[in-house]
Amino acid sequence: MFSIFILTYNEEIDIADCIKSASECDDIIVVDSFSNDKTIEIASQFPVRIFQHGFESHGKQRNWMLENIETKYDWVYLLEADERFTPELFEECLEAVSSDEYVGYYVAEKMIFLGSWIKYSSQYPRHQMRLFRKEKISFIDFGHAEREVCDGQTGYLKNTYPHYTCSKGLSRWLEKHNRYSTDEAIESIKQRGFNNKIRWRDLFLGETEVIRRRALKDLSFRMPFRPFFRWFYMYFILRGFLDGKAGFAWCVLQGFYEYFIILKVEELKRKG
C-alpha cells in the first residue's frame, strides 16, 4: 500500500469527493493551509489524519509535509483536492510500489474544464510527479508551482487522473491565476537574469514529455508576443479547436494569463 497526501485550502466543495475517490487507501493525510471555510469540518467526517501548516509556496509545503509527517508507508501519492483517484489508477499504483525499479512515477492528468475534457489544448498527456518513495523526492519552487528533485530513476504510469480545474467556479479560477501570474512574473525575471541558454535539444529531442514541456516553458520566458503565440499554439498547433466551445474558452484564458504575466513583469521592473 501507499499513503496519500491531500493539500487543501478552502476546499469545501471538493474535499469530500476527493477523499471518497481515494477511500481504498488506509492512510489518507490532509495537509491544510488554515482554511476558513468548512474544509476541516467536512474532512473530519472521514477516517483521515489532518494537519495544518501555513502556506509559503507549493514546493515548501510539500517538503514540510514529507519531512514532518510520519506516514504508514514508504511510498506516498500527492493528490490535490480538485483531482480524483480512479480504480484503475489505484490498482496500477499498487503494482508500482511493489517494484524497486523506480523511486517515483509521473502520472498524466485529464483536464476537465467547464464540464468537458480538454484533451488537445491541455497538452495531454501532461505528466506530474505523483507517486514516489518519500525519502527519494524533494521539491523546489518554480514559478507558481514546483519542480521535483529525484534521487534515482523515475517511470510513468499508464492510467490518468481527472483534474476538475474549474470545479469551484470561474471566479475562483480567475482569482487563483491572478496569484499565479505574480509568481510567474517573478520567475520570468529570474530566468532572464540568469541568462540561461535555450535548451533546443530538450525542446525537440527530449526523451520524455516532461523534459520537452519544461524546455518549451523556459523558451516561452524569452518570446515576444507571448499571449498571442500561446493562444495560437494551443488552438491551432495542439488542435484546441477539436475541444469545442470549452477548448476555445480555455485557450483564450491561457492567452490572457500570459498577458497578465507580461504586465506584472513590467510592474515589477518599475518597482525595481
Salt bridges, closest charged atoms under 4 A:
GLU11 OE1 - LYS168 NZ 2.75
ASP14 OD1 - ARG84 NH2 3.08
ASP14 OD2 - LYS168 NZ 2.73
ASP26 OD2 - LYS72 NZ 2.92
ASP27 OD1 - ARG49 NH2 2.88
GLU80 OE2 - ARG62 NH2 2.61
ASP82 OD2 - HIS163 NE2 3.12
GLU83 OE2 - ARG130 NH2 2.77
ASP100 OD1 - ARG133 NH2 2.88
GLU109 OE2 - ARG126 NH1 3.10
GLU109 OE1 - HIS163 ND1 2.82
ASP141 OD2 - LYS60 NZ 3.24
GLU146 OE1 - ARG62 NH1 3.76
GLU148 OE2 - ARG214 NH2 3.11
ASP151 OD2 - LYS136 NZ 3.75
GLU175 OE2 - ARG179 NH1 3.72
GLU184 OE2 - HIS144 ND1 2.87
GLU184 OE1 - LYS217 NZ 3.04
ASP202 OD2 - ARG199 NH1 3.27
GLU209 OE1 - HIS127 ND1 3.03
GLU209 OE2 - ARG213 NE 2.56
ASP218 OD1 - ARG147 NH2 3.69
ASP218 OD2 - ARG199 NH2 2.45
GLU258 OE1 - ARG226 NH2 2.68
GLU258 OE2 - ARG230 NH1 2.43
